[in-house]
Amino acid sequence: MSPCTKLILYLTATYPNVDTFLTMLETCSSVVDMFEIGVPTENPKYDGPTVRMTHREAQIRGVDALKVVKGRISKDFVVMAYFEDYLNNLDKFFETSSEIGAKSILFPDLLFDYYDMVNLYYRKCLDYGLKPCFFISSKFPYREVERLLKYEPYFIYLGLQACSGIRLPIFIERNVKIYKSIIDNNCPLIVGFAIRRPEDVELLIKLNVDGIVIGSAFIKEFITCGLECGLKLLESLRKVIMGC
Amino acid sequence: MVSVPHYWYNIAADLPIPLPPVRDPYEGPSRIELLTKILPSTLIDQEFSGERWIRIPDEIRSVYERIGRPTPFRRAENLERYLGTKARIYYKFEGVLPSGSHKLNTAIAQAYYARQDGAKEVVTETSAGQWGLAVSIAAALLGMKAIIFMTRASYISKPQRRILMQVLGADVYPSPSNLTEFGKKLLEKDPNHPGSLGIAISESVEYVLQKPEERKYLPGSVMEFVLIHQTVIGLEVLEQLPEEPDYMIACVGGGSNFGGFTYPIIGMKLREEGFEKTRFIAVESKAAPKLTCGKYMYDHPDTSGILPMIKMYTLGKDYVPPPIHAAGLRYHGAAPSLSILVKLGIVEAVAYEQEEVMKAAQIFAKTEGIIPAPESAHAIKAVIDIAKKASPGTVIVFNLSGHGLLDTDAYSKVLGIS
């Protein structure tokens, strides 16, 4: 039975070091459907404390950290980076992402801080054989979501919380329904931020999301008792996803 | 017949560009995580809600009716005659509410949600006292205790609203105070520190954190849920408008009065459902000119940086208006949604000196028989300026957000009436 919702794992490239990061990728490949690889930066501005820590402690910063994954990921993956960091060398960044085999580049700050550069982003995606994808917040303007669909994105990523890894009392069911309804199956909707329990995943599956991203929860398990615990978390969520 | 709306309006759904997310600073613990400890949970949800229309609970609607909603909508014919203008001037009057200003609309909603979370006390800051009085009334109506940190300068110079807050059962403290570590530090440096709204916010938050299970913090402006609650004003206006306005004008402190009054109409314009010709004018004080002179950037809404950063027009979190300023609208920043609308040119901003503002207030008082709050008088000044130059038939609508019956000090100080 093929999963109807993708389980996606976020990892910051080269955290805590190159070897362990590559081991994480290899080990978790058997459990997840896709990876989101964060490019370590000095300023992970829209991330929560756990992901920020991984950026600070990654062995390599910037685009060089991405190069280590070339040929090492057996599943589909997208690159996550802040547009702000690559304003002056977009071509090099897109070229590297394309060379290592990424399907797309997710810039969480693109629509918030560089809204007038969406067309440029789209053109670069086309130039380098990548598909566009977009990050939106839980209070994103409806018409602008409709506009994004015209780019035929690989997916739209809805941040369920104010930032990664922090759970606020937000009625996520309502927000997912709103954006699911606007997207109307015209592109996959994947969701992330502060998802950690099987019941979170069960709820999201009922809402027919197309992908669920796990990030901070995995990293916290890894910090607490190693890769084995992180893997157990993923397996517990995988069971829920396989059961849908 | 005009009735109290059943829903609030959330302009985030209709903005031409998205609202930038709240953000933690680079250093220190997560301020975003802190929100769960200080704010009522439903307010956090509303802050991050994608819903265009948010249902107003029946109990809040019922309290809105008890306090006098819908508020009146009038034509200022005497003012028109005095100015010799052929423009038609209308105003919504929030000063009839028991607090004397629009602030009560969100105070009731916020106290209701705090009580829903089991809180016994609601805590907030105030400067001139309008917000503190509104929270005190809301707490009294909903059977709660209000704790108010009032900027020390206002605590001393404006005893009227302080006394009324105390009559309503609130505990009012001059800020900086000895109740918080932040306040103590400031008092050590300067025992006569005049305080500021930002400092009072910081003290309120720290005070709530001392007993988060019993206390909730209620912010008076800037947060998007505050603007959402205030949209009862604009939604009523939509039913009361006799004709489509050329101008809608309101004053801006943090933006809740302006947003509440205009957003339902701006929303219709953005959705191309009408109001194509309407211009929206935000009027601020030259003593705190964030929209006309501020920078659009991430900044803390409070001086001590306890709260998460929001992207807005700001003068910097440490900004303190000149001591001579007496006409309100002192806050350093403007709500993120309003900041976006100004940045995109959908809302135009102007700033005035307090002397010209208070003269305009006097003209309105003499012609319409209502003493406006100094804050609201900023809008009146803009109305007068526009009406004088307007072509015949121009329609101007403004929000008279509060009365000035307790602002004799500002009138006395600025107009020199002893």
Contacts between the chains, C-beta under 8 A, distances in Angstrom:
chain1	res1	chain2	res2	distance
A	43	B	26	7.1
A	45	B	23	5.8
A	46	B	21	5.6
A	46	B	23	6.5
A	48	B	24	7.5
A	48	B	30	6.5
A	48	B	32	7.2
A	48	B	33	7.9
A	49	B	24	7.5
A	49	B	29	7.7
A	49	B	30	5.1
A	49	B	33	7.7
A	52	B	24	8.0
A	111	B	17	7.9
A	111	B	18	5.6
A	112	B	18	5.8
A	112	B	19	7.9
A	112	B	20	4.4
A	112	B	21	6.5
A	113	B	20	6.7
A	115	B	17	4.9
A	115	B	18	7.5
A	136	B	18	7.1
A	137	B	18	6.4
A	137	B	19	7.3
A	137	B	21	5.5
A	137	B	48	7.7
A	138	B	48	5.0
A	138	B	49	7.2
A	138	B	50	5.2
A	139	B	10	7.4
A	139	B	12	4.0
A	139	B	13	7.4
A	139	B	18	7.6
A	139	B	19	6.0
A	139	B	48	6.1
A	139	B	49	6.3
A	139	B	50	5.0
A	139	B	224	7.9
A	140	B	12	7.8
A	140	B	18	5.0
A	140	B	50	6.8
A	141	B	12	6.9
A	141	B	13	6.2
A	141	B	14	6.1
A	141	B	15	4.8
A	141	B	16	7.0
A	141	B	17	7.2
A	141	B	18	5.9
A	142	B	13	5.3
A	142	B	14	7.1
A	142	B	52	7.4
A	143	B	14	7.4
A	144	B	16	7.6
A	144	B	17	7.0
A	144	B	18	6.3
A	159	B	21	7.5
A	161	B	48	7.6
A	162	B	21	6.3
A	162	B	22	5.4
A	162	B	32	5.0
A	162	B	35	7.9
A	162	B	48	6.1
A	162	B	308	7.7
A	163	B	21	6.9
A	163	B	22	7.7
A	163	B	23	7.6
A	163	B	24	6.9
A	163	B	30	7.9
A	163	B	32	5.6
A	166	B	30	6.1
A	166	B	32	5.4
A	166	B	33	5.0
A	168	B	32	7.3
A	168	B	35	6.3
A	168	B	36	5.9
A	168	B	44	5.1
A	168	B	45	7.9
A	168	B	48	6.8
A	169	B	36	6.6
A	169	B	41	3.8
A	169	B	42	7.7
A	169	B	44	5.3
A	169	B	45	5.8
A	170	B	44	6.7
A	170	B	45	5.3
A	170	B	48	4.8
A	170	B	49	7.7
A	171	B	45	5.3
A	171	B	49	7.3
A	174	B	49	7.3
A	174	B	50	7.4
A	174	B	51	6.4
A	175	B	48	7.6
A	175	B	49	7.0
A	175	B	50	4.6
A	175	B	51	7.9
A	178	B	50	4.5
A	178	B	51	6.7
A	179	B	50	6.6
